[in-house]
Amino acid sequence: TQVVRLSIKSAAGEMELQKQADHWQIVKPLRARADDQKVNDLIAQITNSRIAQFVADDAGDLHPYGLAEPRGAVTIFTGGDKSAASGQILQIGGVPEKAKDQVYVRFTPRKFVYTLPNKIESILGTKPNDLRDRHLVRFDQNQLDRITIDAPGKNKTVLARKDQNWTIVNRDNRAANAAEARRLIDLLNGELVTSFVADVASDLPKYGLDKPQLTVTLSAFASENTAETTAGEHPLATIAFGKIDGENVFARVG
């Protein structure tokens, strides 16, 4: 059964991830793209963990196992039902005295206390930035057929694609260098974030992003109205570049 939502609660707080279409998104404590492979690896770590030993059913006193007040919990939601009742909860408790390489856990669907190898604990230390997609921008290259480059004090450059050819719209649709256009697209598509600096937009002047030195807008263009679309540009992503800091430049994607 496909996992569609994942919640991790620990002393550090709560993180929630949700699958939207084919991609994972972090929805709590911030909204950001997640790295699909990293999230799938995390789910596999949970679902593929092998039970070390069965301890007791969970109807008795859970205090001896540190499960009356677990150190943390992971809730997995599968299928289309996202109600709280449908979540499968893995609670992580204390460490057995005679097996320091294990940890007590309780998996609610099984109504049993057992132990898993203690590497399962590492899940509780997972932070949002550990799972974030480090690609600067994600866009569908098949939809991309407009690139607008805007630098203060200079004329906007608008590139338009037809099949594999590119033209410069603001220069009477003069032919553009297709290889250079391709290189720009590949550069943006492959660019990786060095570090995530801030998750709120309140400090834009600090990073030179209140008045960017360069803004690149990637768009799809519909030339006519259909039942689904209206004519004109439909932005896929806008990337603003601010101050340069050594070998890095501050950027913001909208």
C-alpha positions in Angstrom: 0.0 0.0 0.0 1.4 3.4 -1.0 2.4 5.8 1.8 0.8 9.2 1.2 1.6 11.0 4.5 4.2 10.8 7.2 4.4 12.5 10.6 7.4 12.5 13.0 7.0 13.7 16.6 9.9 14.0 19.0 11.3 16.3 21.7 12.5 18.5 18.8 9.0 19.1 17.6 6.7 17.8 14.8 7.4 17.3 11.1 4.8 16.3 8.6 5.3 15.2 5.0 2.7 14.7 2.3 2.8 13.2 -1.2 1.3 15.5 -3.8 1.0 13.9 -7.2 4.4 12.0 -7.6 6.4 14.2 -5.3 6.9 14.6 -1.5 6.4 18.0 0.2 7.2 19.1 3.7 4.1 20.7 5.0 5.0 21.2 8.7 6.8 23.1 10.3 7.5 24.8 7.0 6.3 24.3 3.4 9.1 23.2 1.1 9.8 20.6 -1.6 11.2 17.4 -0.2 13.8 15.1 -1.8 11.7 12.1 -2.9 14.6 9.6 -2.6 15.4 10.7 1.0 11.8 10.4 2.1 11.4 7.0 0.4 14.6 5.9 2.1 13.2 7.0 5.5 10.0 5.1 4.9 12.0 2.0 3.9 14.0 2.3 7.1 10.8 2.2 9.1 8.9 -0.5 7.1 11.9 -2.8 6.6 13.1 -2.8 10.2 13.4 -6.4 11.5 12.0 -7.2 15.0 14.8 -8.2 17.3 12.5 -9.7 20.0 8.9 -9.8 21.1 8.5 -8.6 24.6 4.8 -8.4 25.7 1.4 -7.4 24.6 0.6 -3.7 25.0 -2.4 -4.2 27.3 -0.3 -4.0 30.5 1.9 -1.4 32.1 4.0 0.4 29.4 6.2 2.3 31.9 9.0 -0.3 32.1 9.5 0.1 28.4 9.4 3.9 28.2 6.3 3.6 26.1 3.8 5.2 28.5 5.3 8.5 27.4 7.3 7.6 24.3 10.3 9.6 23.3 8.9 10.0 19.9 6.5 8.5 17.3 6.2 8.1 13.6 2.8 7.9 12.0 2.3 6.5 8.5 -0.8 7.1 6.5 -1.5 4.9 3.5 -4.0 4.9 0.7 -6.6 7.7 0.2 -7.9 7.8 3.8 -6.0 10.5 5.7 -8.1 10.4 8.9 -6.3 10.2 12.2 -7.7 6.8 12.8 -6.1 5.3 9.7 -2.6 6.2 10.7 -0.2 3.4 11.7 1.8 4.6 14.7 5.3 3.4 15.7 6.2 4.6 19.2 9.8 4.6 20.3 10.6 4.1 24.0 13.5 3.2 26.2 16.6 1.0 25.8 16.6 -2.6 27.3 19.1 -3.0 30.2 20.5 -6.2 28.7 20.4 -5.2 25.1 21.8 -1.7 24.6 21.9 -2.0 20.9 18.1 -2.3 20.8 15.1 0.0 21.7 11.6 -0.8 22.9 8.9 0.1 20.3 5.2 -0.3 20.0 3.5 -0.5 16.6 -0.2 0.2 17.2 -1.6 -2.2 14.5 0.1 -5.1 16.1 -0.8 -4.3 19.8 2.5 -5.6 21.0 5.8 -4.3 22.6 8.9 -5.5 20.9 12.5 -4.3 20.2 14.1 -3.0 17.1 17.8 -2.3 16.4 18.5 1.1 17.9 19.4 2.7 14.6 15.6 3.3 14.3 16.2 6.1 16.8 17.9 8.2 14.2 14.5 8.9 12.6 13.6 11.1 15.7 16.6 13.4 15.0 15.5 14.0 11.4 15.1 17.8 10.7 13.3 19.4 7.8 16.5 20.4 6.1 17.7 16.8 6.1 14.8 15.9 3.8 14.6 19.1 1.7 15.1 18.9 -2.1 18.4 20.7 -2.6 17.7 21.4 -6.3 17.3 25.2 -6.7 14.2 24.8 -8.8 12.0 22.0 -10.1 10.1 22.5 -13.4 8.8 20.5 -16.3 11.2 21.2 -19.2 8.5 20.0 -21.7 6.3 22.9 -20.6 9.0 25.5 -20.6 8.9 27.8 -23.6 9.5 31.3 -22.2 12.5 32.5 -20.3 12.5 36.2 -19.0 15.8 37.6 -17.8 15.4 40.9 -15.9 18.3 42.9 -14.5 17.8 46.5 -13.1 18.9 49.2 -15.5 18.9 46.9 -18.5 16.2 45.9 -21.0 14.4 42.7 -20.2 15.5 39.7 -22.4 12.6 37.4 -23.3 13.5 34.0 -25.0 10.7 32.1 -26.7 10.9 28.4 -27.8 9.3 26.8 -30.8 10.2 23.1 -31.0 13.9 23.1 -30.4 14.6 26.6 -31.6 14.8 29.7 -29.5 14.2 33.3 -30.5 14.8 36.7 -28.7 11.3 38.2 -28.5 12.4 41.7 -27.6 14.7 41.8 -30.6 12.1 41.2 -33.2 12.2 37.4 -32.7 15.8 37.2 -33.8 17.2 33.7 -33.6 18.9 32.9 -30.3 21.8 30.6 -29.8 19.9 27.3 -29.0 23.0 25.7 -27.4 23.3 28.7 -25.0 19.6 28.5 -24.2 19.9 24.8 -23.5 23.0 25.4 -21.3 21.0 28.0 -19.2 18.1 25.6 -18.7 20.5 22.7 -17.8 22.4 25.0 -15.4 19.2 26.1 -13.6 17.8 22.6 -13.6 20.9 21.1 -12.1 21.9 23.9 -9.6 22.0 22.7 -6.0 21.5 24.7 -2.9 24.6 25.1 -0.8 22.6 25.9 2.4 19.1 26.9 3.4 19.5 30.3 5.1 16.0 31.5 6.1 12.5 30.2 5.7 10.7 33.6 6.0 10.8 36.6 3.7 11.3 39.2 6.4 15.0 39.6 5.9 15.1 40.2 2.2 17.2 43.4 2.3 19.9 41.5 4.4 20.4 39.2 1.4 19.9 41.8 -1.3 16.7 40.1 -2.4 14.4 43.1 -1.8 16.0 44.5 -5.0 17.5 41.5 -6.8 20.4 42.0 -9.1 18.9 39.5 -11.5 15.5 37.8 -11.8 14.9 34.8 -14.1 11.3 33.7 -14.8 10.6 30.4 -16.4 7.1 30.1 -18.0 4.8 28.1 -20.2 3.0 30.0 -22.9 -0.5 29.4 -24.1 -1.1 31.1 -27.4 -4.9 30.6 -27.3 -7.7 30.0 -24.9 -8.8 26.4 -24.3 -11.2 24.9 -21.8 -8.2 24.4 -19.4 -6.0 27.5 -20.1 -6.0 31.1 -20.9 -3.8 32.8 -23.4 -0.5 34.3 -22.1 2.3 33.3 -19.9 2.0 30.9 -17.0 5.0 31.1 -14.7 6.5 27.8 -13.6 9.1 29.4 -11.3 10.8 32.7 -10.6 14.3 32.9 -9.3 15.7 36.1 -7.8 19.4 36.5 -7.2 20.7 38.9 -4.5 24.0 39.6 -2.8 27.1 37.6 -3.5 28.8 36.0 -0.5 32.2 34.6 -1.4 31.6 31.8 -3.9 27.8 31.8 -3.2 25.0 34.0 -4.1 21.7 34.4 -2.1 18.7 33.3 -4.1 15.0 33.0 -3.6 12.5 30.9 -5.6 8.9 32.0 -6.0 
